């Protein structure tokens, strides 16, 4: 009787300890460091173009009040919610997101800017459904592939339905058009699918189909062909189609090892396009040099290591796949941005996670991080 009572007490104590376990502190510190670094660089990179709004710190304030602060609050809430909750609503959230992707084309709701229909405008607020899709896609694929179990590697049960999901999403995104976001979502989805036990042959076939689709998309849109030509020949038309990459490379080269000093960028003064968006890495390299850029990259490497460690020790398949998806989201998008603005791949327009300006992107990313932190609380060892 005594032994039974002791076992019950021990079980209760272990359950209580599991419930009260703290999330991964290294991951939290890394995210906070990236957010602080991002605000610091955004305040510097955006000081020139902010003058158009009559406030030198317009972009800094908007990022802080509409991105960082709500993002931190939602991250805190998400890390308190058991991650299995998201499995129950993964499919409805995904369908709702597809509905939002259709709404961007509806006059009066969709906001068209420079020929792109990527935003939904509701009064004074606007958001990008494609940024929300990165999260809902991860949750849906994780729930779907967990339910499939070993059938996920089957041609008819797994691979072809997976292609159908990617094809549906891809059609809606490419109509916006937003090839960079489509590339991010495809890479994230492939990472989740691979970790579910996909066959190498299927992944190889998907890469081949992706390559053919890329060439077709480039052929039918002149601006995509221009980006490809500039990638192969950066010196081509430096005042026209090659302007952004040439100014970005000039900024990176000017920074050298130690940089020109924080706030001393020359390219941000109406020379480099999108200094607070996809070009912000060039400003970082120009102002704080190779050392500062390397320090930022190290933070992304730490994020990748912690994310994969959480995925490895996740207690179930759903947790593992979500952890891989969120980690891939941050890492692939950071790699795409840095590689593009450094001239290693064609320009994509993909922003730098936690750093570039964009409230929608940051808020949904922080929710994803919150879910990742909750998974870490369920790990036995991390």
C-alpha positions, 0 to 999 in steps of 0.5 A: 500500500505504501509502495503504491502511494510512493509510486503515485506520488513519484508519477505526480511529481514527474508529471508536474516537473514536465509541465513546469519545464522551461523552454529552450533558453539558448533558442530564446536568447538567440531569437532575442539577439536577432530581434535586437540586432534587427531593430538596431540595423533597421533604425540605421538602414531606414533612416534615409528613406524614412524621411519620406514619411517625415520621421527619421525612425518611421520603419524602426517604430513600425517594426517595433510596434507592429512586428516585434512587440506583438510578435513577442506576445504571440510567441509567449502565448504559443509557447504556453499552448500544447503543440498538439493543439495545432494538429487539430486545427492544421487543416482548417487553418490551411484551407482558410489560408488558401481562401486568403490567397484568393482574396488578394485578387478581389478588388477592394480587398486585395492591395495591388502594389507595383504590379503585385497582388500580395496583400489584403487590406482591412481598413488601416491594416494590411497583411500578406497571406503568403507569410501566414502560409509558411506556418499553416503549410508546416502545420498541415504537412506535419499533421498529414504526414504523421497520419500517413505514417509509412504510406507517406513514402508511397508513390500514390499515397504520399508523393503524388498527393504531396505534389498536388498540395504544392501545385495548388499552393504554387499556382496561387502564389505565382499568380501574385506573382511571388517567385521568391516566396514560392521557392521558400515554401517549396524548400520548407515543404521538401524538408518536412517531407524528407524528414517524414521518410520520403524516398530519394527518388521522389525528392530527385524527381521533384527537384527535376520538375522544379527545375523545369517549372523554374525555366518555364516561369523565367521564359514567360516573364521578361523580368525573371529572365532579366534577373537570371541574366544579371546573375550570370553577368552582373556587369550587364546594364549596371544602371538598369536591370543590374542596378540593385545587385551592383549597388549591393555588391558595392556596399558589401565590398565597401564594408571590408572586414570592420565596416564603415561604422554603424550609421555610416552607410553610403548606399542607404542614401537612395542608392541601394533599392530596398535597404530595409527589405531584401537588401538589408544584408548589404547595409549590415556588411557595409556598416559593421563589415565582415565581422558583424555579418559573420556574427549575425550568421553565427546566430542563424547557425545557433538557431539551426542547431537548436531547432534540429536538436529539438526536432531530434528529441521531439516526443512524436512525429508531429512535433519532429516535423513541425520543428524541422519545418520552422527551423527550415523556414528560418535557415532557408530564407536566411540563406536565400536572402544572403546568397541573393544579395551577395550575387551567389544566386539570382535575386529573389526578393526574399527578406532576412528573417528577424531583420528585414522590415515586415510586420506580417512576416515577423509576427507569423515567424514568432508564432512558429518560434513559440510552437518550437519552444513548446515542443522543446518543453516536451523534450526529455533532454535538450 
